[in-house]
Amino acid sequence: MGKNYRKALSLLTATVLALSLAGCGGGGSDKAQKSGNTGASGGEEKIQLKVYAQHFDEDTAKPFDYAVAELKKEMPNVEIILDEAVQDGYQKLKTYAATGNMPDIYDTDWATLQTFAKAQNVEVLDDYPETAEFKAKLNKGVESKLVAPDGHVYAFPYPGIEFQLIYYNKEIFEKVGIQTPIKTYDQMIEASNKLSAAGYIPMAIFAKEKWITTAFYAGLVTREQGTTGYGDLEAKGTTAMPDPFVRAAEEMYKLKEANLFDANATNTNYDQASAQFYSGKAAMFVNGQWEIYSSTEKLGDKVDWMYWPAKDEAAYESGKGFINGSGAPGGFAVSPSSKHKDVAVKVASFLAQKYGEYKYTQLGSPITAIKVDKPITVEVPPMMKRIAEEVLPNATQYMTPINNVQIKNAIDDSTQNMLVKGYTVQQFVDNINRVMARENK
Amino acid sequence: MNRYLSNKKAIILFLLPALLIYSVVIIYPVLQTFYRSFFNWDGLSAATWNGIANYLDLFHDPLLITSLCNGLIFAVVLVVFQIGLGTILALACADPRIKARKLLKTAYFIPVVLSVTVVCQLWIAMYDPTNGLINRLFSLLHIPYQQNWLTSPTASIIAIAFVNAWQFMGYQFSLLYAGVKSIPEQYMEAATIDGCSKWMAHLKVTLPLMKETYKFCFIVAITSGIGAFVQMLIMTNGGPGTSNYTLTFMIYRYAFLESNYGYACAVSVVLVSLSLLATIVINKTFDRNEA
């Protein structure tokens, strides 16, 4: 028995040791695959750069592939290794940062950049010549996409400042007898009543996503405030919502009470809301300007967009230049741990420019961060033409973004709640004031 | 065998791998979470000592009250539906007079093996206020009870808890059924000879003898209620607003949406403590009744 016992012990020890060795030895192969590799190729140094970018559908894959193809012509010695981003609120990227495994270049948003800047996981691009060149090419009014509120440049942006519009079905409006465009809140309430009575959902909204309710509210804020946007809510010492924000909440409440939104709005996702609009069940739809392509494809010339209503026609006319969109920094950033940091900065800038070029030349979108000097190669939808000719040249001010995540989340929660029956303006104001009082001390 | 059991070195040696894995996967993260709850930490930068500030903030956070209330409601719905109904069904299926018992047992267990996402999508469709099956059913029966099931800040948590209860009732049912079947039939026969009706015999004999099974079922139901998350995430994303938040949803928000890991750790400590407390209370309650 003693012999068997010793045998069992030996076997167990050997197994544990083998497992431990296998575990310890596992990391070796990774090192060889780590990004930033170099190798001789035709006499010129071959540089591999890992790029973490979105590449999951046509909208994200095509500009990336275009930019990479252009890069091959411009920098043939640079090879891009795509690390496909997942829609996880940048958790994968944060895990890379936490484990010291950052890609050379990554596409991210302002909230993540702020965290990365604190943890020194993002290269500050202020003094690179590429930044100065990029700045010189920027479109009018989009500086806030490049230069962060702290004065630093962390990433090269590719879209311009995107904004939200109210789309409407002209055919339904005509059938129900609603005059367009709707200019005032009262007209919107009247239209909502008429549409409800005729059996339509007045406005489709995918309010399961909180950002769209915040965007809707922001549209009203631009009409009441007309100046600086959500940035006002995070000013040091501000503990109560300024009047324009309260008035905008009151108008949103009135619109909700006029049944502007579907009863199930806060549980409706994009697919459902857009289906309501495309199928003619809903007369209006709120979404960003990127919706133009899908709406045109589904509804043809039956669809158009209108400006946000205001308290009266004069306010409506004067408010047209205040755009319901804000430009937070974001785009292609560079990891400070990249072995080829200088090349990575060049490539990041190049990719961002080529993304913009693709959007302009291949999609006809004028909402790009940089000016593009190549011609548009496709037929531009009439709604997009209106934006290029009517909105962008007359844009007097974009909204300032909000940097404080806690206040932003409070606005998101409260605006979504505003679509629910029984939720009052006072509850809305109290909730945001409470968070502001805590955060703006 | 006794020689092995009396050899402490051998026992330690054989326990060590499991203990190591358990320590690395469970104990170390729990201790780290507790330790990190005293820091201001975004998950990436160096953490700064914060004392009990996270806990003080947490106890003033209105989300905590919402989450605790929702956790309680969730737990109550699970207990009532899973254990209450599960018991009735288990007793019924154990009765040889009931026809098609095998079919019923399988039917009750089918939702357990379905994907949570599939089940949630199914119920989202059923809860739809205009086209959903439930409101349509009320209309069909001429009952004027039309609800916005998932958009109502008050009704939605019950509606969501019901989905969880419906899906995992089969799991509790299988435990309870096994408990019922483990009781020797002579006890029931003796009770019947003494003049007990079938249901009275179950009440006086079967249920008290299933104390250990119930203890486990209560622990599973109540801790699942306190830590509920997936159904809210899929069905309402915690909304409208924050009305469907639970403690786990708070952790998700503060850690992953706000990068406030120190605070999220404090919420995690509260969650773990509450689950432990619930387990202790359930154990004590059942043990006291035994004494």
Interface residues (C-beta under 8 A of the other chain):
Chain A: M1 Y5 L9 L12 V16 G89 Q91 K94 A97 A98 A111 T115 F116 K118 A119 N121 K208 E209 K210 D262 A263 N264 A265 T266 N267 V405 Q406 N409 D413 S414 Q416 N417 L419 V420 K421 G422 Y423 R434
Chain B: R3 Y4 A10 L13 F14 P17 D42 G43 L44 S45 P62 I124 D128 P129 T130 N148 L150 T151 S152 P153 M235 T236 N237 G239 P240 G241 T242 S243 R253 F256 L257 E258 S259
